[in-house]
Amino acid sequence: LAPHHIRFAIWCVVKKRPFFIALDAEFGTFAAGLDPRYRPPHRETCWKIVAVIVELLKERLVEMIQQVKAEVGSPFLRYQMDMWSSQNSKESYACIMASVVW
């Protein structure tokens, strides 16, 4: 897996761009201007890259929580959950927030 594929997938997620932007002719012209050999990753490859990044972040978050728990003791987190929906649509939203309690 090439580093530029990882950067492309992260860019798409951070900038809220669809992975299929790689198929856009103008994007292809732009990328070829930077390096004619560059071929953006397939959207399935992007999804796999993002899934791996999510798993790595989860592992790191668990490590950080365990470290704080060892230092502070238990209980040390407070959770709050909120759910709502838009009045004129079928969309629903949920938010889970964890706060460190000192």
KEDREN-502084 format. One line per 2 residues: number of its first residue (from 1); for each residue x negated, y, z negated of C-alpha. Coordinates in Angstrom, 1 decimal, m for minus. Example, Ala and Ser with C-alpha at 12.3 -4.5 7.8 and 13.67 -1.06 7.14 Angstrom:
! residues 2
1> m12.3 m4.5 m7.8; m13.7 m1.1 m7.1
! end
This chain:
! residues 102
1> 0.0 0.0 0.0; m1.5 3.3 1.1
3> m1.6 6.3 m1.3; 0.0 8.5 1.3
5> 3.0 6.2 1.3; 3.3 6.6 m2.5
7> 3.1 10.4 m2.1; 5.7 10.3 0.6
9> 8.2 8.3 m1.6; 7.6 10.6 m4.6
11> 8.0 13.7 m2.4; 11.3 12.4 m1.1
13> 12.6 11.7 m4.7; 11.3 15.0 m6.2
15> 12.6 17.1 m3.4; 15.8 15.1 m3.1
17> 15.1 14.2 0.5; 16.5 11.0 2.1
19> 13.9 8.3 2.9; 15.1 8.2 6.5
21> 13.7 11.7 7.0; 10.7 9.8 8.3
23> 12.8 8.9 11.4; 13.5 12.5 12.2
25> 11.7 13.5 15.4; 10.7 16.9 14.1
27> 9.2 15.4 11.0; 7.3 12.9 13.2
29> 5.9 15.8 15.2; 4.9 17.6 12.0
31> 3.2 14.5 10.6; 1.4 13.7 13.9
33> 0.1 17.3 13.9; m1.6 16.5 10.5
35> m2.9 13.1 11.6; m1.8 11.3 14.8
37> m2.4 7.9 13.1; 0.1 8.5 10.3
39> 3.2 6.4 10.2; 5.6 7.1 7.3
41> 6.7 4.1 5.3; 10.0 2.4 6.0
43> 12.9 3.3 3.7; 12.8 m0.2 2.1
45> 9.2 0.3 1.3; 10.0 3.7 m0.3
47> 12.7 2.0 m2.5; 10.1 m0.6 m3.6
49> 7.6 2.1 m4.4; 10.1 4.0 m6.5
51> 11.2 0.8 m8.3; 7.6 0.1 m9.2
53> 7.1 3.6 m10.5; 10.3 3.4 m12.6
55> 9.1 0.2 m14.2; 5.7 1.7 m14.9
57> 7.3 4.7 m16.5; 9.6 2.5 m18.6
59> 6.6 0.6 m19.9; 4.8 3.8 m20.7
61> 7.8 5.2 m22.5; 8.1 2.0 m24.6
63> 4.4 2.4 m25.5; 4.9 6.0 m26.5
65> 8.0 5.2 m28.6; 6.2 2.3 m30.4
67> 3.3 4.7 m31.1; 5.6 7.3 m32.6
69> 7.5 4.7 m34.5; 4.2 3.4 m36.0
71> 3.2 6.9 m37.1; 6.6 8.2 m38.3
73> 8.4 5.1 m39.5; 12.0 4.1 m38.8
75> 14.6 5.4 m38.0; 13.2 8.2 m36.0
77> 15.4 8.6 m32.9; 18.9 9.9 m32.6
79> 21.0 9.1 m29.5; 23.9 11.1 m28.1
81> 26.1 10.0 m25.2; 28.5 12.1 m23.2
83> 30.7 11.2 m20.3; 32.9 13.4 m18.1
85> 34.4 13.6 m14.6; 35.1 16.3 m12.1
87> 38.7 17.5 m12.2; 39.3 17.5 m8.4
89> 37.2 14.5 m7.3; 36.6 10.9 m8.1
91> 33.1 11.5 m9.4; 32.1 10.6 m13.0
93> 29.0 11.5 m14.9; 27.2 10.2 m17.9
95> 24.3 11.6 m20.0; 22.3 9.7 m22.7
97> 20.0 11.8 m24.8; 17.5 10.6 m27.3
99> 16.0 13.1 m29.8; 13.2 12.6 m32.2
101> 14.3 13.1 m35.8; 11.4 14.2 m38.0
! end
